[in-house]
């Protein structure tokens, strides 16, 4: 799944520091896509608001970048006596284009019943 983060910066003039600032300024747009895998832990798993943090951005040989990030999540289920919090570390690749930053994110959303039929 490709997610575009629109930005109006000169494509060739972006340093890693500038990329990190652009992403941090617009991180709310990426949160749903970057945290979509929580449903595989449990339907009760929840992202802890404002916990997504960029750890590192590394240029790749093909002109793209790899971004490492982490976020907190929690799960509460009183019936099963579960109340837990943890941190997930993950990474995602993206590239810089004239339209903005295009993130190549694995689609972890569960298929609907209609999709399964």
N, C-alpha and C positions, 0 to 999 in steps of 0.2 A: 504494500500500500504506500503510495507516494503522498507525502504531506508537504505542501509548500508554505513556507514562512516568508511572506512578502516583505521586502526591504528595498529601499531606494538608495543604495550605496553603489559606488563605483566598484564593479565586480573585480577588477584586477588589482585594486588597491586595498583589499581586505587582509589584515594581519590576523593571526590567531586571537590576539587580544580584542580586536574589533569584532570578530565573529562571535566571541564569547559574550561581549556586551550586547550585540544585536539579539542573540538568542535569549539572554537573560531578560532583556527588556520585553520580549514577547513570549516568555516561557509558558504563560497561561494557555496560549493557542496549542502548544505541543503536549500539555499534560494528559489530556484524554487518550491520545494515541500512544504515548510512551508508557502509560500505566495500564493499558488495556489487558495485559496478561494476568492481572490479579484474579480474574474470574476462574482461572485454572486451579488456584489454591482453594478457593471457595467462593460461592455466590455472596457470602457475608464479608469477604475481604474488602477493605476500604483504603483508599489512598489518604494519607495524612496531609491535609491542606498545607500548601506553601513549603513542602519539604523537598521538592525536586531541586537537586543541586548539580551543576555541571562540574565534573572533576577535572576533565582534560579534553582538549581538542588537538588531534594529531593529524597533520597533513599525510595523505596517502600518495603513493606513486602515480596513481591514475588521475590526479587532479582533484580528487575528492578528499573528504575529511572523515575521520572517525571521532565521535564524541562519546566519552565515558560519562556516565551520570549515576546518581543514586537517589533513592527516595524512601521515606518511611511509609509503612502500611500497617494496618491492624486488622484483627478479626475478633469479633465478639459473638458468642453464641451461648446464652445462659443455659439452654437445655442440655448442651454437651459439656458445660463447664469449661468453655474456652474463652480466654481473654488474653490475647497475645499481640505483641508488636514486634516488628522486625524491619530490617533495612535491605533493600534490593539494590545490587550494583548491576548495571547493564551498559550496553553500548549500542550506538546506531551510526550508520554511515549517512553522509549527506554530501551534496555538491552545490557549488555556487553557480547560479545562472543569472541572466539578465532579469528574469522574473522574480528571483529571490533565492532562498535556500531551500533545496528540495531534499527532504529526508526520506530515506528508504526504510520504512518501518514494517516489521512483520505484523500482519493483521491477526490479532489474537481474539477477535470478537467471536462469540459463540454463534453458530448458525441457527437460524430460526427453524421452526418446524417445517415451514414451507421450503426452506433450502434443503432439508433432509429428504423431502419427498421428491 
